[in-house]
């Protein structure tokens, strides 16, 4: 209210971002005033182009600037293996690992009747279509290990089971490099459940 | 285990308070509406991160203040550690050893508290919800992982109830998701029931002899589990799961019709029998009271056997509710081993022997004078 209009508008815009409260917004807005004009222009352009130029891949649902996305177009990747994740950020996490050579499918959420999100509201239908055409042999369900993620994985597994495609769920348990004694009981009991033969 | 120091800021009617406690008996004296129960509530909150009186945390913050803070210094197995609860309009933070604990199951259990308040007499005659809360809280204290499973169960239950409500409106819709949520409900539900069975066996072991003592060998107390799905205490997890599955297949149509989950641990109950008679329906006031007291005293022993140390006991305004014999039996049981907080309007009726050794705190409208 005490700021000139251009800056109070900028503050309002910053508060729309997640994790940014009013104080941080003010700090960021004043920082922008101090920035080089070129940098500010670049910043503004990136914001607009990120929004305008990115779409969802018509095959896997991941965000991309070309359709189909670079992963779906990559012939060196294994078409028979699809990893199902909740979020585009999960794809990036998986890719960092550099060990997964299959393809992805991004659901954009998890089923949660409480929040009015049913199976038709997430990207499941296109997954089922994909499984019909592409000769997929294994589906890896990598949704989050919470109630909704677990329910979504179970739902997909029920849909796909009759097709005979192998369905796997990523393991839950101890983080690498961690200490057993600091693990909480729930994680530890999951780790015990998922133990394997050596 | 005991609490040696407590400080409150902007909590209820306490502006800024700092107290050091006796490691045995602490008597809190004051007229009505001066803040005795608020002090008890603060100690309870430190253990469970929530109030025994209200689910609305905002009520705990002093009028026109931004936040309330409770800090305590706990001594357990000869080690001292701080606990802290901060409540603001934005939410609640629970810190153990100065570190914020995001998950309830990581916080609860650090400090063990057993409270006996006038409303606990409702344990026997009140609604099933009161008894479920009792059993859940007590298991949570000795088995923090239970709190996690309970929270998961409640989340699945909410999801399933939402879905059933949707299906109620359009019963012809696809039911795959219902089957998924039923599986999830059973997974957590069966675990909860099984843990409750194991706990009940322990509770029974302690409560029966205690009850016999309080009733001067006249009454035998029996506790049973009234299950909404026909499972029994001799069953293990592998046996419980298929029985649950069958039950939910049977009631699916009815559940969709009613739009809600009709069976599971959230519909179970505890039943108490004295000399073979259901205390809730046929017991006298006195028997109901004795039963509640036996359960609370059994809890103290149970925690001692599971955790290795006696919990802290809070007796909020209950001494006056008990007759002489029960009162002295209670004081006798705790003497010399359990740190106890007793709130009362006057010291009359409490044995002098106990009072002589106790720390005495006089509460007057949000300020406390230490008499001894």
Interface residues (C-beta under 8 A of the other chain):
Chain A: X111 X112 X113 X114 X118 X119 X147 X148 X150 X151 X154 X155 X158 X159 X184 X185 X186 X189
Chain B: X103 X105 X106 X144 X145 X148 X152 X155 X156 X158 X159 X160 X162 X163 X166 X174 X176 X177 X179 X180 X181 X183 X184
